[in-house]
Amino acid sequence: MLRQYELVDRVLSYDPEADEALLNRAYVFSVNAHGTQKRASGDPYFSHPIEVAGILTDLHLDDETIATAILHDTVEDTVATPEEIQRLFGDNVARMVDGVTKLSKIEAQTESERAAENLRKFLLAMSDDVRVLLVKLADRLHNMRTLHFIKNPDKRKRIARETMDIYAPLAERIGMYEFMKEMQTLAFRELEPEAYESITKRLEGLKIEGEDRIAKIASGLKLLLSRGGVEAELTGREKHPYSIWKKMSERHVSLEQLSDIMAFRAIVDTEEECYRALGIIHRRWPMVPGRFKDYISTPKRNGYRSLHTSIIHAGDTRVEIQIRTRDMHARAEFGLAAHWAYKQDSVRPDTQVSWIRDLVEILEHAESPEELLEHTRMAMYQDRIFAFTPQGELIQLPKGSTPIDFAYAVHSNIGDQAVGAKVNGRVVPLRTEIEQGDQVQILRSKAQQPQANWLNFAITGKARAAIRRHIRQKEREETVALGKKLYEEILERLPTRAGASALKDALKRLKLADEGALMEAIARRKLTDAQVMEAIMPGSAEGLEHDEHPPQLHAIDIKGLTPGVAFILSEGCRPVPGDRIVGVRRPGLPIEVHAITCGDLSDGDDEDWVDLTWGDKAEGGIARINVTLKNEPGALGKVATLIGQHKANILGLRMDNRDTTFHTNTIDVEVRNAAHLMKLLAGLRAADAVSSAERV
């Protein structure tokens, strides 16, 4: 453990103007506050925050951050209070200590809720001051270094899994690759001990077989670059066990079949020399296709800049090489921490932590713990591609992103109003996958709203959270609107007119928060009509069973409501405007609309019927028809042409039966109403190629 003077001297060595008194006060306060507390290793508890602070001095962080590291466990694990921290160490340190404090005392029903709540509060604190993240990562790294002292294997695995799922990706996203690699290796050792042991032993065996192989390749590269006029510092290493295991799992190959377990780094003086070095290397050895990445001209979202290439060395050895300047290397090693080094406090790296704001936006709109964890892991994990707006602005996205993801990455309003996209000047569907370097233009309409089917191809957490938010809002609005129509009909069945205060009295009797909650409960049949009548006017439902549905006076108009939201159309009969319809209401579910002649209608104990009407001049529906055609060339084409001539649109087609004479097709067609459908069927039946045409 670092002694007090050693820690202070470390900070002063890179920041002579650091507040020495602040550091000394923090050290003494932490030691006194933790007192005789012990860690699982048997060491004094205060050794942990001191070691966390020591890790951060290697990153040359400012005195406030070091003080925060020293104090980060005092509020949770000792009698120290936030007010005391604020009084003794100032607002900034107090705010950061509050953000870093472990939230283990939160009681939650499930492990996912606990993890989600911890992540939620942590992200909010981190968005206010990103130094909170740096302290938290150092805290987690030291905990992982001492994980083996914890006796409970389940607790060790939980901590290791949380590290692998959340903290290692966070370290990667801010460019702290050394933190990421050590966390992954330590977590991997705990989660997959047999795989870790096997890979480590085999790597040691390979080292013995070719002990000086890495050194020879590195010296050869250095000599080659020197002869080409580029002086470079060359280092070589084998990739860490988790990285190798991940590649083995993804490629389904053995360690011996992995040809790129060696990586070399060339550090040069200028950006120009990076490209010169790349040219020299590519002239000497063949490049592995698809393995070249230029992160200098297009940096990663975390600010990482470097050239990456893989070559075939000595005829059979695949070697990865990274080329960067000394400044790029410092930022690659320390990542976001480089911005907080001595005298860098005023340079807040807002452009590099925009993804943190995305995560905060996601957590504000996530409905469940599982949804929050799903979206944040999406935002942190996935490999990135680069795409451009028509104005040349660079947008970074996960691999597999579509124009919908791109639109929401630019701005939420653009995503909400997207109706189409142009990729490299060509109009494409919104589900099209964006490729590296594509130029994407989003086509918009103010009349557009997010569609539920976008969730089938949107992959970014930000896009999915925004779409789900809109769907939930629309579902509630339309469900409340339908509930109001049902409520108005219920009022007409009362023996006398209800007074102005009847609604408020009903809400109290039913213990509901507001009018919207009542309307939603009516539409979803969480309350029966008899219960609502009794709540509005006690005694009005006498003679009715508790769940009996009193006769309606008027049919409920569903015009203006969207199919699939407040109500759903039966898949069995597929009603269209003009059909006489009835709604089946089941507890907690949207009303299911059937044609009155539908064979699927039943009088179950858990459902009641609601008389419905389409409303005046309602148009637009999807009907399913069966068409039997002669088995001859062009027959199906004639049917498609005929459907188009009748101004109907084919949405789906399936061939069900086929023999030497006829074949039967099930076709989903978009029509205006039932009369339009009848005209279409009459036209089909009159065609020579059609044997029969019937509505399903």
C-alpha positions in Angstrom: 0.0 0.0 0.0 1.2 3.5 -0.8 2.3 5.6 2.2 0.8 9.1 2.5 4.0 10.9 1.4 4.5 8.5 -1.5 1.0 9.2 -2.9 1.4 12.9 -2.5 4.9 12.8 -4.1 3.5 10.9 -7.1 0.9 13.6 -7.8 3.4 16.5 -7.3 5.8 14.8 -9.7 3.5 15.5 -12.6 1.5 18.4 -11.1 3.8 20.6 -8.9 0.8 23.0 -8.3 -1.5 20.3 -7.0 -3.3 21.0 -3.7 -1.0 19.1 -1.3 -3.1 19.9 1.7 -6.3 18.5 0.0 -4.5 15.2 -0.6 -3.1 15.0 2.9 -6.6 15.7 4.5 -8.2 13.1 2.3 -5.6 10.5 3.1 -5.9 11.0 6.9 -9.7 11.3 6.8 -10.0 8.0 4.9 -7.7 6.1 7.2 -9.5 7.4 10.3 -13.0 6.8 8.8 -12.3 3.2 7.8 -10.5 2.5 11.1 -10.2 -1.2 11.8 -12.3 -2.4 8.9 -10.8 -5.3 7.0 -11.0 -6.5 3.4 -11.5 -10.2 2.4 -7.8 -10.4 1.9 -7.2 -9.4 5.6 -5.7 -6.1 4.6 -6.9 -2.8 6.2 -9.9 -1.6 4.3 -8.4 1.8 3.7 -5.7 0.1 1.6 -8.2 -0.3 -1.2 -9.1 3.4 -1.8 -5.4 4.3 -1.5 -4.5 1.7 -4.2 -7.3 3.1 -6.4 -5.8 6.5 -6.0 -2.4 5.0 -6.9 -3.8 3.6 -10.1 -5.1 7.0 -11.1 -1.8 8.7 -10.5 -0.4 6.5 -13.3 -2.8 8.4 -15.5 -1.7 11.8 -14.2 -5.1 12.8 -13.0 -5.8 16.1 -11.1 -5.8 16.4 -7.4 -9.6 16.5 -7.1 -9.9 13.2 -8.8 -7.2 11.6 -6.6 -8.9 12.9 -3.5 -12.2 11.5 -4.8 -10.5 8.1 -5.2 -9.2 8.2 -1.6 -12.7 9.1 -0.2 -14.9 7.1 -2.6 -16.0 4.4 0.0 -16.3 6.6 3.1 -19.9 7.7 2.7 -21.2 4.1 2.1 -18.9 2.1 4.4 -18.3 4.5 7.3 -20.2 7.0 9.4 -19.0 9.9 7.2 -21.8 11.9 5.6 -22.0 13.7 2.2 -22.4 17.0 4.1 -19.1 16.3 5.9 -17.3 15.5 2.7 -18.6 18.7 1.1 -17.6 20.9 4.1 -14.1 19.4 4.3 -13.2 18.9 0.6 -15.4 21.1 -1.5 -18.4 20.8 -3.8 -16.6 19.1 -6.7 -15.1 16.3 -4.6 -18.4 15.8 -2.7 -20.3 15.5 -6.0 -17.9 13.0 -7.5 -17.7 10.9 -4.3 -21.5 10.8 -4.4 -21.4 9.6 -8.0 -18.8 6.9 -7.4 -20.3 5.6 -4.1 -21.2 1.9 -4.5 -25.0 1.5 -4.4 -25.1 -2.0 -2.8 -27.7 -1.0 -0.3 -30.4 -0.5 -2.9 -33.1 -3.1 -2.4 -34.6 -4.5 -5.6 -36.8 -7.4 -6.5 -34.4 -9.0 -8.9 -30.7 -9.0 -9.8 -31.4 -7.2 -13.1 -33.3 -4.5 -11.3 -30.4 -4.0 -8.9 -27.9 -3.9 -11.7 -30.1 -1.5 -13.7 -30.7 0.9 -10.8 -26.9 0.9 -10.1 -26.2 1.6 -13.8 -28.9 4.3 -14.0 -27.6 6.3 -11.1 -24.0 5.8 -12.1 -24.6 7.0 -15.7 -26.4 10.1 -14.4 -23.5 11.0 -12.1 -21.0 10.2 -14.9 -22.8 12.5 -17.4 -22.3 15.4 -14.9 -18.6 14.8 -14.5 -16.9 12.1 -16.5 -14.1 11.9 -13.9 -16.6 9.8 -11.9 -16.2 7.1 -14.6 -12.4 7.2 -14.3 -12.5 6.7 -10.5 -15.1 3.9 -10.9 -13.1 2.0 -13.4 -10.0 2.2 -11.2 -12.1 1.0 -8.3 -13.4 -1.9 -10.2 -9.9 -2.8 -11.6 -8.5 -3.0 -8.0 -11.4 -5.1 -6.9 -10.8 -7.5 -9.8 -7.1 -7.7 -8.8 -8.2 -8.8 -5.3 -11.2 -10.9 -6.4 -9.6 -14.2 -5.6 -9.7 -13.3 -1.8 -13.5 -13.5 -1.8 -14.5 -17.0 -0.6 -18.0 -17.2 -2.0 -17.7 -18.5 -5.6 -21.1 -17.2 -6.7 -20.3 -13.7 -5.5 -16.9 -13.9 -7.4 -18.7 -14.9 -10.6 -21.4 -12.2 -10.2 -18.7 -9.5 -9.9 -16.7 -11.0 -12.8 -19.8 -11.1 -15.1 -20.7 -7.5 -14.2 -17.2 -6.5 -15.0 -17.2 -8.2 -18.4 -20.7 -6.9 -19.3 -20.5 -3.3 -18.1 -17.1 -2.0 -16.9 -14.8 -3.5 -19.5 -16.9 -2.1 -22.4 -17.1 1.2 -20.6 -13.3 1.3 -20.4 -13.1 0.4 -24.1 -15.5 3.1 -25.1 -13.3 5.8 -23.5 -10.2 4.4 -25.0 -8.6 2.9 -21.8 -7.5 -0.3 -23.5 -5.1 -1.3 -20.8 -7.8 -1.1 -18.2 -10.2 -3.0 -20.5 -7.6 -5.8 -21.2 -6.7 -6.4 -17.6 -10.4 -6.4 -16.5 -11.3 -8.9 -19.3 -8.4 -11.2 -18.4 -9.2 -11.2 -14.7 -12.9 -11.7 -15.3 -12.2 -14.4 -17.9 -10.0 -16.3 -15.4 -12.9 -16.4 -13.0 -15.7 -17.1 -15.4 -13.9 -19.7 -17.6 -11.1 -21.0 -15.4 -10.4 -24.1 -17.5 -10.2 -22.2 -20.8 -8.0 -19.5 -19.2 -5.6 -22.2 -17.8 -5.5 -24.0 -21.1 -4.8 -20.9 -23.2 -2.2 -19.6 -20.8 -0.3 -22.8 -20.7 -0.3 -23.1 -24.5 0.9 -19.5 -24.9 3.8 -20.3 -22.5 4.6 -23.3 -24.6 4.7 -21.2 -27.8 7.0 -18.7 -26.1 9.5 -21.4 -25.2 9.4 -22.8 -28.7 10.1 -19.5 -30.3 11.4 -17.4 -27.4 13.0 -14.7 -29.6 10.5 -14.8 -32.5 8.7 -11.6 -31.4 12.0 -9.8 -30.8 13.3 -10.9 -34.2 10.1 -9.7 -36.1 10.2 -6.4 -34.2 13.9 -5.7 -34.9 13.3 -6.6 -38.6 10.4 -4.1 -38.8 12.5 -1.5 -37.1 15.4 -2.0 -39.6 13.0 -2.0 -42.6 11.5 1.3 -41.5 14.8 2.9 -40.7 16.1 2.0 -44.2 13.0 3.7 -45.6 13.8 6.9 -43.7 11.3 6.4 -40.8 12.7 6.1 -37.3 10.2 4.2 -35.1 10.0 2.7 -31.7 8.9 -1.0 -32.1 7.3 -3.2 -29.5 5.7 -6.6 -29.9 3.5 -8.7 -27.7 1.1 -11.7 -27.8 -2.6 -10.9 -27.4 -4.1 -11.5 -24.0 -5.9 -14.8 -23.2 -9.5 -13.5 -23.4 -8.9 -11.9 -26.8 -7.5 -15.2 -28.1 -10.4 -17.2 -26.6 -12.9 -14.8 -28.1 -11.4 -15.3 -31.6 -11.3 -19.0 -31.2 -15.0 -19.0 -30.2 -16.0 -16.7 -33.1 -14.0 -18.5 -35.8 -14.5 -22.0 -34.4 -10.7 -22.7 -34.7 -8.0 -24.0 -32.4 -5.2 -21.8 -31.0 -2.8 -23.4 -33.4 -5.0 -22.3 -36.3 -5.0 -18.7 -35.1 -2.4 -17.0 -37.2 -2.7 -13.5 -35.7 -1.9 -13.9 -32.0 1.1 -11.6 -32.3 0.7 -7.8 -32.5 3.3 -5.1 -33.1 3.2 -1.4 -32.5 5.3 1.2 -34.4 5.4 4.6 -32.7 6.7 7.5 -34.9 7.0 11.3 -34.6 4.5 12.6 -37.1 1.2 11.8 -38.7 2.9 11.9 -42.1 5.4 9.3 -41.0 2.5 7.0 -40.0 1.4 6.8 -43.7 5.0 6.5 -44.9 5.6 3.6 -42.5 2.5 1.9 -43.8 3.6 2.2 -47.4 7.0 0.8 -46.6 5.5 -2.2 -44.8 2.9 -2.9 -47.5 5.6 -2.8 -50.2 7.6 -5.4 -48.3 4.9 -7.9 -47.3 1.4 -8.6 -48.7 -1.5 -7.2 -46.7 -4.3 -9.4 -45.5 -7.5 -8.2 -47.4 -10.1 -6.5 -45.2 -7.7 -6.1 -42.3 -6.6 -2.5 -42.9 -8.2 0.2 -40.8 -7.5 3.9 -40.9 -8.5 5.3 -37.5 -6.3 8.5 -38.1 -8.6 10.0 -40.8 -11.7 8.6 -39.2 -11.1 8.2 -35.4 -13.1 5.9 -33.3 -15.9 7.4 -31.3 -13.8 7.3 -28.1 -11.1 9.4 -29.9 -8.7 6.5 -30.6 -6.4 7.2 -33.6 -4.0 4.8 -35.2 -3.4 2.8 -38.4 -4.1 -0.9 -38.2 -3.0 -3.5 -40.8 -2.3 -7.2 -40.9 0.5 -8.7 -43.1 1.7 -12.1 -44.1 5.2 -12.2 -42.7 7.8 -14.8 -43.8 5.3 -16.5 -46.1 3.0 -18.1 -43.4 2.8 -15.9 -40.3 -0.1 -13.4 -40.0 1.1 -10.4 -38.0 -1.0 -7.4 -36.9 0.7 -4.0 -36.9 -0.5 -0.7 -35.3 1.2 2.6 -36.4 0.7 5.8 -34.5 2.4 9.0 -33.2 3.5 9.4 -29.6 0.5 11.7 -28.9 -1.9 9.1 -30.4 -0.2 6.4 -28.3 -0.6 8.4 -25.1 -4.3 8.8 -25.8 -4.6 5.2 -26.8 -3.1 4.1 -23.5 -4.9 6.6 -21.2 -8.0 7.3 -23.4 -10.3 9.8 -21.9 -8.0 10.1 -18.9 -5.5 11.9 -21.1 -7.9 14.9 -21.2 -7.9 15.1 -17.4 -4.1 15.0 -17.0 -2.3 18.0 -15.4 -3.7 21.4 -16.5 -6.2 19.8 -18.9 -9.2 20.5 -16.7 -10.5 23.2 -19.0 -10.5 20.9 -22.0 -13.7 18.9 -21.4 -13.8 16.1 -24.0 -17.5 16.6 -24.8 -17.1 15.4 -28.4 -15.7 12.1 -27.1 -18.4 11.4 -24.6 -21.5 12.1 -26.6 -22.3 8.4 -26.3 -22.7 9.0 -22.5 -25.5 11.5 -23.3 -27.0 8.8 -25.6 -27.0 6.4 -22.6 -28.6 9.0 -20.3 -31.3 9.5 -22.9 -31.9 5.8 -23.1 -32.2 5.4 -19.4 -34.7 8.2 -19.2 -37.0 6.4 -21.5 -36.4 2.7 -20.6 -39.6 1.1 -19.1 -38.0 -1.9 -17.5 -34.6 -2.9 -16.0 -34.2 -5.5 -18.7 -34.8 -2.9 -21.4 -32.2 -0.5 -19.8 -29.5 -3.2 -19.6 -30.3 -4.4 -23.1 -30.0 -0.9 -24.7 -26.9 0.2 -22.7 -25.0 -3.0 -23.5 -25.9 -2.5 -27.2 -24.6 1.1 -27.0 -21.3 0.0 -25.4 -20.5 -3.3 -27.1 -21.0 -3.3 -30.8 -18.2 -2.7 -33.3 -18.5 0.6 -35.1 -18.8 1.7 -38.7 -18.6 5.2 -40.2 -21.3 6.9 -42.3 -21.7 10.5 -43.5 -24.5 13.0 -43.7 -24.9 14.8 -47.1 -23.1 17.8 -45.4 -20.1 15.5 -44.6 -20.7 15.1 -40.9 -19.3 11.8 -39.6 -21.8 9.6 -37.8 -20.5 6.5 -36.0 -22.8 3.5 -35.6 -22.7 -0.2 -34.7 -22.2 -2.7 -37.5 -25.5 -3.8 -38.9 -27.1 -0.4 -38.5 -29.9 0.8 -40.8 -31.0 4.3 -41.9 -33.4 4.3 -38.9 -30.4 4.0 -36.5 -28.6 6.7 -38.5 -31.6 9.1 -38.3 -31.9 8.7 -34.5 -28.2 9.2 -34.2 -28.4 12.5 -35.9 -31.5 13.7 -34.0 -34.5 12.2 -32.4 -36.9 14.3 -34.4 -35.3 13.2 -37.7 -35.8 9.6 -36.6 -39.4 10.1 -35.7 -40.2 11.7 -39.1 -38.2 9.3 -41.3 -40.2 7.9 -44.3 -37.3 6.7 -46.4 -33.6 7.1 -47.1 -31.0 7.7 -49.8 -27.8 5.8 -49.5 -25.1 7.1 -51.8 -27.8 8.9 -53.8 -30.0 5.8 -54.3 -33.4 5.5 -52.6 -33.4 2.4 -50.4 -35.8 0.8 -47.8 -35.3 1.9 -44.2 -34.3 -1.7 -43.3 -31.2 -1.5 -45.6 -27.9 -2.2 -43.8 -25.5 0.7 -43.9 -22.0 -0.1 -45.1 -18.7 1.5 -44.1 -18.3 5.0 -45.6 -21.9 5.3 -47.0 -23.4 8.7 -47.4 -26.9 8.6 -45.9 -29.7 11.2 -46.5 -32.9 10.7 -44.4 -36.2 11.5 -46.2 -38.7 13.1 -43.8 -42.4 13.9 -43.4 -44.0 15.8 -40.6 -47.0 13.5 -40.9 -44.8 10.4 -40.2 -44.7 8.7 -36.8 -42.4 5.9 -35.5 -43.7 2.5 -36.6 -43.7 -0.7 -34.4 -42.2 -2.7 -37.2 -39.1 -0.5 -37.1 -38.1 -2.5 -34.0 -37.5 -5.4 -36.3 -34.5 -3.7 -37.9 -33.4 -0.9 -35.6 -30.3 -2.1 -33.6 -29.0 0.9 -31.6 -30.2 1.4 -28.1 -31.1 5.0 -28.8 -33.3 4.2 -31.8 -35.1 1.3 -30.1 -35.7 3.3 -26.9 -37.2 6.2 -28.9 -39.4 3.9 -30.9 -40.6 2.0 -27.9 -41.3 5.3 -26.0 -43.5 6.5 -28.9 -45.3 3.2 -29.1 -46.1 3.3 -25.4 -47.3 6.9 -25.6 -49.5 6.2 -28.6 -50.9 3.0 -27.0 -51.9 5.0 -23.9 -53.4 7.9 -25.9 -55.5 5.6 -28.1 -56.4 3.3 -25.3 -57.6 6.3 -23.2 -59.5 7.6 -26.3 -61.3 4.3 -26.7 -62.0 4.1 -23.0 -63.7 7.6 -23.1 -66.0 6.3 -25.9 -66.9 3.3 -23.8 -67.3 5.5 -20.7 -69.7 7.9 -22.5 -71.8 4.9 -23.5 -71.8 3.6 -19.9 -73.0 7.0 -18.7 -76.1 6.7 -20.9 -77.1 3.5 -19.3 -77.3 5.1 -15.8 -80.9 5.5 -14.5 -80.4 9.3 -14.1 -77.8 11.7 -15.3 -74.5 11.8 -13.3 -73.6 15.0 -11.6 -70.4 17.0 -12.2 -68.6 15.5 -9.2 -69.5 11.9 -10.1 -66.2 11.2 -11.9 -64.1 12.4 -9.0 -66.1 10.3 -6.6 -65.8 7.3 -8.8 -62.0 7.7 -9.0 -61.8 7.7 -5.2 -64.0 4.6 -4.9 -62.0 2.7 -7.5 -58.6 4.0 -6.0 -57.4 5.3 -9.4 -55.0 8.2 -9.8 -56.7 10.2 -12.6 -59.3 10.1 -15.4 -56.8 8.6 -17.8 -56.2 5.6 -15.5 -60.0 5.0 -15.4 -60.4 5.2 -19.2 -57.5 2.8 -19.7 -59.0 0.4 -17.2 -62.3 0.5 -19.0 -60.8 -0.1 -22.4 -58.6 -3.0 -21.2 -61.5 -4.4 -19.2 -59.6 -4.2 -15.9 -62.9 -3.0 -14.7 -66.3 -4.3 -15.8 -69.1 -2.0 -16.9 -71.1 -2.9 -13.9 -68.2 -1.9 -11.6 -67.9 1.4 -13.3 -71.6 2.1 -13.1 -71.6 1.3 -9.4 -68.6 3.5 -8.8 -70.2 6.5 -10.6 -73.7 6.0 -9.1 -73.9 3.5 -6.2 -77.0 1.2 -6.6 -77.2 1.8 -10.4 -75.9 -1.7 -11.2 -78.3 -3.5 -8.9 -79.6 -6.7 -10.4 -76.5 -7.1 -12.6 -73.9 -9.8 -11.9 -70.5 -8.4 -10.9 -69.0 -9.1 -14.3 -72.2 -8.9 -16.4 -72.1 -6.7 -19.5 -75.2 -4.5 -19.6 -76.9 -4.0 -23.0 -75.3 -1.2 -25.1 -77.4 1.6 -26.3 -75.1 2.7 -29.1 -72.3 1.0 -31.1 -68.8 2.3 -30.3 -67.1 4.2 -33.1 -63.5 3.1 -33.7 -62.8 5.7 -36.4 -59.5 7.6 -35.8 -57.9 4.7 -33.8 -55.0 2.8 -35.2 -55.4 -1.0 -35.8 -52.9 -2.8 -33.6 -52.8 -0.2 -30.9 -56.0 0.3 -28.9 -57.7 -2.5 -30.8 -56.5 -5.4 -33.0 -58.2 -6.9 -36.0 -58.8 -10.6 -35.9 -56.4 -12.6 -38.0 -59.1 -15.2 -38.6 -61.7 -13.0 -40.3 -59.7 -9.9 -41.2 -62.7 -7.4 -41.1 -62.6 -4.3 -43.4 -64.7 -1.2 -43.3 -68.3 -2.0 -44.3 -68.4 -5.3 -42.5 -70.6 -5.4 -39.4 -68.2 -5.8 -36.5 -68.1 -6.7 -32.8 -65.3 -6.3 -30.3 -64.2 -9.0 -27.9 -62.9 -7.5 -24.6 -60.6 -9.6 -22.4 -59.0 -8.4 -19.1 -55.8 -6.5 -19.7 -55.8 -6.9 -23.5 -56.7 -4.6 -26.4 -60.2 -5.1 -27.9 -60.2 -7.7 -30.6 -62.4 -6.8 -33.6 -64.2 -9.5 -35.5 -66.7 -9.6 -38.3 -70.1 -10.5 -36.8 -70.1 -13.7 -39.0 -66.6 -14.8 -37.8 -66.5 -18.5 -36.8 -63.9 -17.7 -34.1 -66.3 -15.8 -32.0 -67.1 -17.5 -28.7 -68.9 -16.6 -25.5 -66.1 -17.4 -23.1 -66.3 -16.8 -19.3 -63.4 -14.3 -19.3 -64.6 -12.1 -22.2 -67.6 -9.9 -23.2 -68.7 -8.5 -26.5 -68.8 -4.8 -27.4 -70.9 -3.6 -30.3 -68.6 -1.6 -32.6 -69.0 0.5 -35.8 -66.3 1.7 -38.2 -67.5 5.3 -38.2 -68.5 7.5 -41.1 -66.7 6.9 -44.3 -64.0 4.8 -42.7 -61.6 3.4 -45.4 -58.6 1.1 -45.5 -58.3 -2.5 -44.6 -56.5 -5.7 -45.4 -58.5 -8.7 -46.5 -57.4 -12.3 -47.2 -58.7 -14.1 -50.3 -58.2 -17.6 -51.8 -57.7 -17.6 -55.5 -57.6 -20.9 -57.5 -55.9 -20.5 -60.9 -55.4 -22.7 -63.9 -51.9 -24.1 -64.0 -50.7 -22.3 -67.1 -48.0 -19.7 -67.9 -48.9 -16.1 -67.0 -52.0 -17.0 -64.9 -50.6 -15.4 -61.7 -49.4 -12.4 -63.6 -52.9 -11.8 -65.0 -54.3 -12.0 -61.4 -51.8 -9.5 -60.2 -52.6 -7.1 -63.1 -56.3 -7.4 -62.4 -55.8 -6.6 -58.7 -53.8 -3.5 -59.7 -56.5 -2.4 -62.2 -59.0 -2.5 -59.3 -56.8 -0.1 -57.4 -56.1 -2.8 -54.7 -52.6 -3.5 -53.4 -51.0 -7.0 -52.8 -49.3 -7.1 -49.4 -48.7 -10.9 -49.2 -48.9 -13.9 -51.4 -48.5 -17.6 -50.6 -49.0 -20.7 -52.9 -50.8 -23.3 -50.9 -51.6 -26.2 -53.3 -50.4 -27.1 -56.8 -51.2 -30.0 -59.1 -51.1 -30.5 -62.9 -54.3 -28.6 -63.4 -54.8 -25.9 -60.8 -52.9 -24.1 -58.0 -54.4 -22.2 -55.0 -53.0 -19.0 -53.7 -53.7 -17.1 -50.5 -53.4 -13.4 -51.2 -53.5 -10.5 -48.7 -54.9 -7.4 -50.4 -55.3 -3.8 -49.2 -58.8 -2.5 -50.1 -60.8 0.6 -49.3 -63.9 -1.2 -47.8 -66.1 -4.3 -48.1 -67.8 -3.0 -51.3 -64.4 -2.5 -52.9 -63.4 -6.1 -52.0 -66.7 -7.5 -53.5 -66.0 -5.7 -56.8 -62.4 -7.1 -56.8 -63.7 -10.7 -56.2 -66.3 -10.3 -59.0 -63.6 -9.1 -61.4 -61.3 -12.0 -60.5 -64.1 -14.6 -60.9 -64.8 -13.2 -64.4 -61.2 -13.8 -65.5 -60.5 -16.8 -67.8 -57.4 -17.9 -65.7 -59.3 -18.0 -62.4 -61.3 -21.0 -61.4 -62.6 -19.5 -58.1 -62.0 -16.5 -55.8 -63.3 -16.4 -52.3 -62.8 -14.3 -49.2 -61.3 -16.2 -46.3 
